[in-house]
Amino acid sequence: MYDYDLLVVGSANADLVIGVERRPAAGETVLGSDLVVHPGGKGANQAVAAARLGARTALLARVGDDAHGRLLLGTQRAAGVDTAGVLVGGAPTGVALITVDPSGDNSIVVSPGANARLTPEDVRAADALLRASRVVSAQLEIPLETVEEVVLNLPSGTRFVLNPSPPRPLPAAVLAACDPLIVNEHEARVIAGRALDGSPEDWAAALLTLGPRSVVVTLGAQGALVADGEAVTRVPSVKVDAVDTTGAGDAFTAALAWRLGAGSSLPDAAAYAARVGAAAVTRAGAQESFPSAEEVAAL
């Protein structure tokens, strides 16, 4: 019996956002709007998204012993995430400094902070948490060696889901554990290490030759494609009036991972995740936009 439907191993950031009329040139100072601080980070986003849907969720991450860390812990707990695995200290909480112009274009500088101090030793110390989790999800806003350690310590029967963002080449052992590997077009090219020609079906086939047990290629307004070596299935998008796509990919990944752990097939889990992602883009923000199961059902 598992205590958790989903364990997310990943990043937790404070997003510091300022609106500007135009982004400054080198050596220039411009005035902006009031500073707005949002909880973020792909790991923290995924944990909140899953918990909002009703998944028993835990987070393994590291934050600083500071106001941003307390904000992130508070929002996780408010969403129903178990934060026993969130380590505190070692560096300031990670932050993303974001300027947004009137067209919606942004410039982002990320200071990983405590995220870069989530170590393989931390994963080994969290062995009981790994063993209590039906599915483990990870991203690449933490050190790659820490993700490798997750794979090495993955209990038999526990499913591993990876969204390699920001993308980088992956070791064979990590690729072999992915079930699925979730990528967009850009991430697919980086993971493959070359330009990918042809259709998304061809991209998925190329990625499967690298070792993952299954692949999901997200295609934005065109939905998604799922492939496991035996079958390839297109998952249609859900038509909504999009307001803000921030965090939609994290909501998709969290929903898919949870539904896989609940016994859904990969195509069915991806179809549900597409509805969750669609619901998320109808509201502004990342964690603030993540829907409940009831809101997804009503879509």
VMD Tcl script that draws the C-alpha trace (Angstrom):
set ca {
  {0.00 0.00 0.00}
  {1.40 3.36 -1.04}
  {1.11 6.44 1.17}
  {1.44 8.79 -1.84}
  {0.02 8.70 -5.35}
  {2.79 11.01 -6.52}
  {6.17 12.15 -5.25}
  {7.57 15.17 -7.09}
  {11.34 15.61 -6.91}
  {12.23 19.04 -8.19}
  {12.57 22.76 -7.89}
  {10.81 25.40 -5.83}
  {11.26 29.05 -6.78}
  {9.86 32.42 -5.91}
  {8.90 34.23 -9.12}
  {9.54 37.99 -8.80}
  {7.60 39.75 -11.56}
  {7.77 43.40 -12.66}
  {5.82 44.91 -15.55}
  {7.79 47.36 -17.73}
  {6.93 49.58 -20.67}
  {10.07 48.26 -22.32}
  {12.96 46.15 -21.20}
  {16.13 48.12 -20.40}
  {19.11 48.27 -22.70}
  {22.62 47.74 -21.38}
  {23.43 50.36 -18.74}
  {19.86 51.71 -18.71}
  {17.41 51.98 -15.81}
  {13.66 51.89 -16.41}
  {10.78 52.20 -13.96}
  {8.38 49.30 -13.57}
  {5.22 48.26 -11.83}
  {4.94 47.14 -8.23}
  {6.81 43.90 -7.57}
  {4.59 40.81 -7.45}
  {5.88 37.58 -5.89}
  {4.40 34.26 -7.02}
  {5.23 30.73 -5.84}
  {6.83 28.81 -8.70}
  {9.42 26.30 -9.81}
  {8.51 23.29 -11.92}
  {8.65 20.87 -9.01}
  {6.50 22.98 -6.72}
  {4.08 23.67 -9.57}
  {3.62 19.99 -10.33}
  {3.05 19.12 -6.68}
  {0.36 21.78 -6.27}
  {-1.31 20.78 -9.54}
  {-1.54 17.13 -8.51}
  {-2.76 17.89 -5.01}
  {-5.49 20.20 -6.36}
  {-6.76 17.27 -8.42}
  {-7.00 15.10 -5.32}
  {-3.75 13.14 -5.57}
  {-1.98 12.23 -2.34}
  {1.16 14.22 -3.12}
  {4.57 14.76 -1.55}
  {7.42 17.07 -2.58}
  {11.16 16.45 -2.25}
  {12.87 19.80 -2.75}
  {15.10 22.34 -1.01}
  {14.31 25.95 -0.09}
  {16.17 28.59 1.87}
  {15.54 29.57 5.47}
  {14.03 32.87 4.35}
  {10.76 34.60 3.54}
  {10.57 33.09 0.05}
  {11.06 29.63 1.47}
  {8.27 30.18 3.98}
  {6.00 31.40 1.17}
  {6.66 28.26 -0.84}
  {6.13 25.95 2.11}
  {2.88 27.73 2.94}
  {1.46 27.42 -0.56}
  {2.36 23.74 -0.74}
  {0.65 22.99 2.54}
  {-2.39 25.07 1.61}
  {-2.79 22.92 -1.52}
  {-2.58 19.73 0.53}
  {0.97 18.69 -0.38}
  {2.98 16.77 2.23}
  {6.12 18.87 2.76}
  {7.97 16.44 5.05}
  {10.50 15.98 2.24}
  {11.15 19.71 1.71}
  {14.59 20.50 3.12}
  {15.35 23.97 4.45}
  {18.69 25.77 4.38}
  {22.03 25.53 2.62}
  {21.41 28.51 0.33}
  {18.76 31.17 -0.32}
  {15.53 30.04 -1.94}
  {15.74 29.94 -5.72}
  {14.26 32.95 -7.47}
  {13.27 33.89 -11.00}
  {13.55 37.61 -11.83}
  {10.97 38.30 -14.54}
  {10.28 41.51 -16.48}
  {7.18 41.56 -18.67}
  {6.48 44.17 -21.35}
  {3.00 45.26 -22.57}
  {3.04 42.67 -25.39}
  {3.53 39.87 -22.87}
  {7.13 39.17 -23.86}
  {9.34 38.49 -20.87}
  {12.97 38.32 -19.87}
  {13.91 35.92 -17.09}
  {17.02 35.49 -14.97}
  {16.99 32.47 -12.65}
  {19.10 32.10 -9.54}
  {18.81 28.38 -8.66}
  {19.82 28.98 -5.04}
  {18.77 26.08 -2.84}
  {17.57 24.07 -5.86}
  {21.19 23.56 -6.87}
  {21.88 22.14 -3.38}
  {19.35 19.30 -3.65}
  {21.94 16.52 -3.72}
  {22.13 12.78 -4.36}
  {22.70 12.41 -0.61}
  {19.32 14.10 -0.03}
  {17.69 11.53 -2.31}
  {19.30 8.63 -0.48}
  {18.15 10.07 2.84}
  {14.59 10.19 1.45}
  {14.49 6.45 0.70}
  {11.38 5.94 2.83}
  {9.57 8.65 0.86}
  {10.49 7.02 -2.45}
  {9.28 3.64 -1.25}
  {5.98 5.13 -0.14}
  {5.21 6.61 -3.57}
  {3.39 4.96 -6.47}
  {4.80 7.39 -9.09}
  {7.85 9.67 -8.98}
  {8.03 12.73 -11.24}
  {11.10 14.86 -11.87}
  {12.34 17.75 -14.03}
  {15.76 19.28 -14.69}
  {15.70 22.47 -12.60}
  {17.71 20.49 -10.03}
  {21.16 18.91 -10.60}
  {21.16 16.10 -13.15}
  {23.15 13.89 -10.78}
  {20.27 14.20 -8.30}
  {17.81 12.97 -10.94}
  {20.22 10.11 -11.70}
  {20.19 9.21 -8.00}
  {16.39 9.11 -8.03}
  {16.55 6.56 -10.85}
  {19.17 4.49 -9.04}
  {17.02 4.39 -5.91}
  {13.67 3.90 -7.62}
  {11.85 1.01 -5.88}
  {10.58 -1.90 -7.94}
  {7.04 -1.19 -9.09}
  {7.33 2.60 -8.81}
  {6.83 4.44 -12.10}
  {9.17 7.27 -13.15}
  {7.97 10.26 -15.19}
  {10.41 12.88 -16.48}
  {9.86 16.26 -18.11}
  {13.43 17.21 -19.12}
  {13.05 20.97 -18.77}
  {15.29 22.87 -19.19}
  {16.51 20.22 -21.66}
  {19.97 18.71 -21.81}
  {21.37 15.37 -23.03}
  {20.40 12.56 -20.67}
  {22.35 9.51 -19.45}
  {21.17 6.15 -20.77}
  {20.08 5.00 -17.30}
  {17.76 7.98 -16.88}
  {16.26 7.55 -20.34}
  {15.67 3.84 -19.72}
  {13.69 4.60 -16.56}
  {11.30 7.12 -18.19}
  {7.74 5.86 -18.50}
  {6.98 8.29 -20.04}
  {9.49 10.90 -21.15}
  {7.39 14.07 -21.68}
  {8.80 16.60 -24.16}
  {7.77 19.48 -26.38}
  {9.32 19.93 -29.83}
  {12.34 21.90 -28.58}
  {13.04 19.45 -25.75}
  {12.72 16.52 -28.15}
  {15.45 17.95 -30.37}
  {17.83 18.56 -27.47}
  {17.29 15.07 -26.02}
  {17.73 13.48 -29.45}
  {20.91 15.51 -29.99}
  {19.96 16.39 -33.56}
  {17.35 18.00 -35.75}
  {14.19 15.91 -35.98}
  {12.57 15.70 -39.38}
  {9.14 14.52 -40.34}
  {6.05 14.32 -38.17}
  {5.66 14.14 -34.37}
  {5.19 10.39 -34.86}
  {8.70 10.32 -36.34}
  {10.06 12.36 -33.40}
  {8.55 9.92 -30.92}
  {9.99 6.95 -32.79}
  {13.44 8.56 -32.74}
  {13.21 9.20 -29.01}
  {12.08 5.65 -28.28}
  {15.27 4.33 -29.87}
  {17.18 6.10 -27.08}
  {15.64 3.85 -24.44}
  {12.56 5.35 -22.72}
  {9.69 2.93 -22.19}
  {7.21 5.47 -23.52}
  {7.16 9.00 -24.88}
  {4.65 11.86 -24.80}
  {5.18 14.75 -27.20}
  {3.15 17.83 -26.33}
  {2.02 19.85 -29.33}
  {0.38 22.95 -27.87}
  {-2.90 23.74 -29.59}
  {-2.57 20.49 -31.57}
  {-2.81 18.36 -28.43}
  {-0.29 15.62 -27.75}
  {1.06 12.35 -29.10}
  {1.77 9.26 -27.01}
  {3.92 6.32 -28.06}
  {5.12 3.21 -26.25}
  {6.75 1.14 -28.99}
  {3.57 -0.80 -29.66}
  {1.10 1.94 -30.51}
  {1.08 5.63 -31.34}
  {-1.96 7.70 -30.39}
  {-2.86 11.32 -31.07}
  {-4.60 13.09 -28.18}
  {-6.65 16.10 -29.28}
  {-6.48 19.43 -27.52}
  {-9.42 20.97 -25.68}
  {-10.59 24.24 -27.19}
  {-10.69 27.06 -24.64}
  {-10.11 30.79 -24.57}
  {-6.52 30.96 -23.35}
  {-5.61 33.74 -20.93}
  {-2.15 32.68 -19.71}
  {-0.17 29.54 -20.57}
  {2.21 29.87 -17.60}
  {2.46 26.56 -15.75}
  {0.19 24.68 -18.14}
  {2.93 22.18 -18.97}
  {3.49 21.49 -15.28}
  {-0.24 20.92 -14.78}
  {-0.26 18.52 -17.75}
  {2.69 16.50 -16.43}
  {1.30 16.29 -12.89}
  {-2.12 15.16 -14.08}
  {-0.68 12.56 -16.42}
  {1.61 11.13 -13.75}
  {-1.23 10.89 -11.24}
  {-3.63 9.18 -13.66}
  {-0.97 6.66 -14.68}
  {-0.51 5.75 -11.03}
  {-4.28 5.34 -10.70}
  {-4.21 2.71 -13.45}
  {-5.17 4.68 -16.55}
  {-3.61 3.77 -19.88}
  {-1.10 6.23 -21.27}
  {-3.54 7.60 -23.93}
  {-6.32 8.00 -21.35}
  {-3.97 9.67 -18.86}
  {-2.75 12.06 -21.57}
  {-6.34 12.90 -22.58}
  {-7.16 13.76 -18.96}
  {-3.95 15.77 -18.67}
  {-4.90 17.73 -21.79}
  {-8.15 18.77 -20.09}
  {-6.25 19.82 -16.97}
  {-3.80 21.86 -19.04}
  {-6.68 23.49 -20.91}
  {-8.41 24.45 -17.68}
  {-5.15 25.95 -16.38}
  {-4.72 28.34 -19.32}
  {-8.13 29.94 -18.75}
  {-6.79 31.78 -15.69}
  {-3.75 33.98 -15.12}
  {-0.73 32.74 -13.21}
  {0.77 29.32 -12.61}
  {-0.21 27.73 -9.30}
  {-3.15 30.13 -8.98}
  {-4.59 28.74 -12.22}
  {-4.44 25.02 -11.46}
  {-7.92 23.45 -11.44}
  {-9.66 21.08 -9.07}
  {-10.97 17.74 -10.30}
  {-14.48 19.18 -10.29}
  {-13.42 22.05 -12.55}
  {-11.78 19.62 -14.97}
  {-14.91 17.47 -15.06}
  {-17.01 20.53 -15.88}
  {-14.79 21.55 -18.81}
}
mol new
graphics top color blue
foreach p $ca { graphics top sphere $p radius 0.5 }
foreach p [lrange $ca 0 end-1] q [lrange $ca 1 end] { graphics top cylinder $p $q radius 0.2 }
display resetview
